[in-house]
Amino acid sequence: MTNALLVAPALLLGGVLIASGALKLRTPADLDEFRQLGVPAVLQRDWIARAHPWGEIALGVALVILGGWLGAVAAVLACALMATYLVLVVRARAATPDASCACFGSTRPITSVTVVRNAWFTLLALTAVATTWALPMWGGAVAALGAQGWPWVAIAAGAAVTVALILWPEPLAPTSAAVPVASTDGDGELDYVRAITPAVPVQLADGSVKTLRELAGRRPMLLLAVSPTCASCVDTIESRATWRALLPEVDIRLIVGQAAGDSELVEREEPVSLHDPELWVSQSLGYEITPSATLFGIDGLLAGGPVTGSENIRTFVGDIYESLHGLRPDGH
């Protein structure tokens, strides 16, 4: 029993880190996700994003096979990492109601369950710090477990694999949807399955209310879903004037999740900002994170999107321009 209590924190936390790193390798994070989580700017580097999954895997392996002072160092690093994750998700959730993270390889909204889960991992890491030093330096938890403990490890591993297979995220469709409304493939089929523009009410900057379908019935409309507290939204927000000049035939509107009277992002000149405090639009269109963009046709049908992430949105704008003008603008 004593051995089990000593090895459990290192084995559990090591398994979590190895699984997390493996899932991140399958769907690598980008700098948009780093910015959205509030990762310090000095760490927002492409090479760090690429190395991050491998670092988690290496740390997880170290926790499983090292003990003594080497295991203790690995446990301290894991504790610092888990505490950092916990701080980031708490701050992101407090700052942005629709914040999300790709903690285990797939982007999901940050909820109270996310916070509790990360708090549990941090507690597990603290326990590993207190116990790993007592394990054999070479072999760590694996060596200390002994032959009698391996059947239980096999059972736990089988259960973990079963749960992982159930929860393993399916490959996501490309986020940059086909833009041309009448685009077809070689068989004459539409590349983009067009849904009906939802007739959900939105508040305009002056407090009046219209539906999305009404607004999109006059001119094509590109809706940019942003949040004033979303770090990864900055590029999209700052680029809107450039995009409006690039696409004068399209109404490019911001939509935010606060009422006009409560929001920092209010545009009172056409194209005025839209406000969705009840989040009916995001629920109707199916996007969960900001920034996101959706293109609406004047025929009452969606023409593209939603796409998420500032780089994907920039590419999306380039797709729209290319479909209208036959060439691609610089930087898109």
C-alpha positions in Angstrom: 0.0 0.0 0.0 2.9 2.4 0.9 4.5 1.8 -2.5 1.1 2.4 -4.3 0.7 5.7 -2.5 4.2 6.8 -3.4 4.0 5.9 -7.1 0.4 6.9 -7.9 0.9 10.7 -8.2 3.9 10.3 -10.5 2.3 7.6 -12.6 -1.0 9.5 -12.9 0.5 12.9 -13.7 3.0 11.3 -16.1 0.2 9.6 -17.9 -1.7 12.9 -18.2 1.3 14.7 -19.6 2.1 12.0 -22.1 -1.5 11.8 -23.3 -1.8 15.6 -23.5 1.4 15.9 -25.5 0.3 13.1 -27.9 -3.1 14.8 -28.5 -1.4 18.1 -29.1 0.9 16.5 -31.7 -2.2 15.3 -33.6 -3.7 18.8 -33.7 -0.9 21.3 -33.0 -1.7 24.6 -31.3 -1.0 27.9 -33.0 -0.1 31.3 -31.7 -3.8 32.4 -31.8 -4.5 29.9 -29.0 -1.5 31.2 -27.0 -2.7 34.7 -27.3 -6.3 33.8 -26.4 -5.1 32.1 -23.3 -3.0 35.1 -22.3 0.4 33.4 -22.6 3.1 36.0 -22.0 4.2 37.7 -25.2 7.8 36.5 -24.7 6.6 32.9 -25.0 4.5 33.5 -28.1 6.9 31.9 -30.5 6.3 29.4 -33.3 9.2 27.2 -32.1 7.8 27.1 -28.6 4.3 26.1 -29.9 5.9 23.3 -31.9 8.1 22.1 -29.0 5.3 22.3 -26.4 3.8 18.8 -27.0 7.3 17.2 -27.0 8.1 18.9 -23.8 5.0 17.6 -22.1 5.8 14.0 -23.3 9.4 14.2 -22.1 8.3 15.6 -18.7 5.7 12.8 -18.4 8.2 10.1 -19.2 10.6 11.6 -16.6 8.0 11.5 -14.0 7.3 7.8 -14.7 10.9 6.5 -14.8 12.9 8.9 -12.5 13.0 9.2 -8.8 15.3 10.7 -6.1 16.4 14.2 -6.8 16.0 13.8 -10.6 12.4 12.8 -10.1 11.8 15.6 -7.7 13.1 18.1 -10.3 10.7 16.7 -12.8 7.9 16.9 -10.3 8.7 20.5 -9.5 8.7 21.4 -13.2 5.4 19.6 -13.7 3.9 21.4 -10.7 5.0 24.8 -12.1 3.5 23.8 -15.5 0.2 22.7 -14.0 0.0 25.8 -11.8 0.6 27.9 -14.9 -2.1 26.2 -16.8 -4.5 26.7 -13.9 -3.7 30.4 -13.7 -4.1 30.9 -17.5 -7.5 29.2 -17.7 -8.8 31.0 -14.6 -7.7 34.4 -16.0 -9.0 33.6 -19.5 -12.4 32.6 -18.2 -12.7 35.7 -16.0 -11.7 38.0 -18.8 -13.7 36.5 -21.7 -16.9 34.5 -21.2 -16.4 32.6 -24.5 -12.7 31.9 -23.9 -11.4 28.5 -25.0 -8.3 26.3 -24.9 -6.8 23.4 -26.7 -5.7 21.7 -23.5 -5.9 18.2 -24.9 -5.5 18.8 -28.6 -9.0 20.0 -29.5 -10.3 23.5 -28.9 -13.1 23.6 -26.3 -14.7 26.3 -24.2 -13.2 27.0 -20.8 -15.8 26.0 -18.2 -15.9 25.5 -14.4 -15.1 21.8 -15.2 -11.9 23.0 -16.9 -10.8 25.0 -13.9 -11.6 22.1 -11.5 -9.7 19.6 -13.7 -6.6 21.9 -13.8 -6.8 22.5 -10.0 -6.8 18.7 -9.6 -3.8 18.3 -11.8 -2.0 20.9 -9.8 -2.8 19.1 -6.6 -1.6 15.9 -8.1 1.7 17.6 -9.1 2.1 18.9 -5.5 1.7 15.4 -4.2 4.2 14.1 -6.7 6.7 16.7 -5.5 6.2 15.4 -1.9 6.6 11.7 -2.9 8.8 11.3 -6.0 12.1 12.0 -4.2 11.5 8.8 -2.2 11.4 6.6 -5.3 14.5 4.9 -6.9 16.5 7.4 -8.9 16.7 5.1 -11.9 13.3 3.5 -12.6 11.3 5.8 -10.4 7.7 4.8 -10.1 8.1 1.9 -12.5 10.8 0.3 -10.3 9.1 1.0 -7.0 5.8 -0.5 -8.1 7.1 -4.1 -8.0 5.7 -7.1 -9.8 2.5 -7.2 -7.6 1.4 -3.8 -8.7 1.6 -4.3 -12.4 -1.8 -6.0 -12.8 -3.4 -2.9 -11.4 -1.4 -0.7 -13.7 -2.6 -2.8 -16.6 -6.2 -2.4 -15.6 -5.8 1.3 -15.2 -4.0 1.6 -18.5 -6.8 -0.4 -20.2 -9.4 1.9 -18.7 -7.5 5.0 -19.8 -7.1 3.7 -23.4 -10.8 3.0 -23.5 -11.7 6.5 -22.3 -9.2 8.0 -24.7 -10.7 6.2 -27.7 -14.2 7.3 -26.7 -13.1 10.9 -26.3 -10.5 11.1 -29.1 -11.5 14.1 -31.2 -12.5 13.5 -34.8 -10.6 15.3 -37.5 -12.0 18.8 -38.0 -13.1 20.0 -41.4 -10.9 22.7 -42.8 -11.8 26.0 -41.1 -11.5 28.1 -44.3 -14.7 27.4 -46.1 -15.2 27.7 -49.8 -16.3 31.2 -50.5 -17.9 31.5 -54.0 -21.7 31.2 -53.6 -22.0 29.3 -56.8 -18.7 27.4 -56.7 -18.9 23.8 -58.0 -16.6 20.9 -58.3 -15.9 18.9 -61.4 -19.1 16.9 -61.0 -21.2 20.1 -60.8 -21.8 19.7 -57.0 -21.6 22.7 -54.6 -18.3 22.8 -52.8 -19.9 24.5 -49.8 -23.2 23.3 -48.4 -25.1 26.5 -47.7 -27.3 26.8 -44.7 -30.2 29.3 -44.3 -29.2 32.6 -42.6 -30.7 32.4 -39.2 -33.4 35.0 -38.5 -32.2 35.6 -35.0 -32.5 39.2 -33.5 -29.4 41.3 -32.9 -29.0 44.7 -31.4 -27.6 47.5 -33.4 -25.3 50.2 -32.0 -28.3 52.6 -31.6 -30.2 50.1 -29.6 -32.6 49.1 -32.4 -33.2 45.4 -33.2 -33.1 43.6 -36.5 -32.5 40.0 -37.6 -29.4 38.7 -39.3 -31.5 37.8 -42.3 -32.8 41.4 -42.7 -29.3 42.8 -42.4 -27.8 40.4 -45.0 -30.8 40.8 -47.4 -29.5 44.2 -48.7 -25.8 43.5 -49.3 -23.4 40.6 -48.7 -22.3 40.8 -45.1 -19.1 39.5 -43.4 -19.7 39.2 -39.7 -16.6 39.4 -37.5 -17.3 37.9 -34.0 -14.8 39.4 -31.6 -14.5 40.2 -27.9 -12.8 43.3 -26.4 -11.0 41.2 -23.9 -9.8 38.6 -26.4 -6.1 39.0 -27.1 -6.2 37.0 -30.3 -9.0 39.3 -31.6 -6.7 42.3 -31.8 -5.5 41.7 -35.3 -9.1 41.1 -36.6 -10.4 44.2 -34.9 -7.5 46.4 -36.2 -7.8 45.0 -39.7 -11.5 45.8 -40.3 -10.9 49.2 -41.8 -8.4 47.8 -44.3 -10.8 45.0 -45.2 -13.6 47.4 -45.7 -11.5 49.4 -48.1 -10.5 46.1 -49.8 -14.1 44.9 -50.1 -16.4 47.9 -50.5 -19.1 45.6 -51.9 -19.4 43.7 -48.6 -20.8 45.0 -45.3 -18.1 44.1 -42.8 -19.6 44.3 -39.3 -18.3 43.5 -35.8 -20.5 41.5 -33.5 -19.8 41.3 -29.8 -21.4 39.4 -27.0 -22.3 42.5 -24.9 -25.2 45.0 -25.2 -24.3 48.2 -27.1 -24.4 50.2 -23.8 -22.0 47.9 -22.1 -19.4 47.3 -24.9 -16.2 49.0 -25.6 -16.6 48.0 -29.3 -19.4 50.1 -30.6 -19.5 51.5 -34.1 -22.3 54.0 -34.8 -21.5 54.7 -38.4 -22.3 52.2 -41.2 -21.6 49.4 -41.1 -22.7 49.7 -37.5 -21.6 47.1 -34.9 -24.0 44.3 -33.9 -24.5 43.2 -30.3 -25.6 39.8 -29.1 -25.7 39.7 -25.3 -27.8 36.5 -25.3 -25.2 34.8 -27.6 -28.0 33.6 -30.0 -25.9 34.2 -33.0 -23.0 32.1 -31.9 -25.3 29.3 -30.9 -27.1 29.5 -34.3 -24.0 29.6 -36.4 -22.1 27.1 -34.3 -18.9 28.9 -33.5 -17.7 28.7 -29.9 -14.6 31.0 -29.8 -13.5 34.4 -31.0 -12.4 35.7 -33.4 -14.7 34.0 -35.9 -16.0 35.2 -39.3 -19.1 34.2 -41.3 -20.1 35.4 -44.8 -23.8 35.9 -45.6 -25.2 36.1 -49.1 -28.1 38.4 -50.1 -30.2 35.4 -51.0 -30.8 34.4 -47.4 -28.1 31.7 -47.3 -24.6 31.5 -45.8 -21.9 31.9 -48.4 -18.9 30.9 -46.3 -17.7 30.1 -42.8 -17.8 30.3 -39.9 -14.0 30.3 -39.7 -12.0 30.8 -36.5 -8.6 32.3 -35.7 -7.1 35.5 -36.9 -4.9 33.9 -39.5 -7.8 31.8 -40.9 -10.0 34.9 -41.1 -7.3 36.9 -43.0 -7.1 34.0 -45.5 -10.9 33.9 -45.6 -10.9 37.6 -46.6 -8.4 36.9 -49.3 -10.6 34.1 -50.6 -13.6 36.5 -50.7 -11.6 39.1 -52.6 -10.2 36.5 -55.0 -13.7 35.1 -55.7 -14.9 38.7 -56.6 -11.8 40.0 -58.4 -10.0 37.0 -59.7 -6.7 37.7 -57.9 -5.4 37.5 -54.4 -4.6 40.6 -52.3 -1.2 41.0 -50.8 -0.8 39.5 -47.3 -3.9 37.3 -47.6 
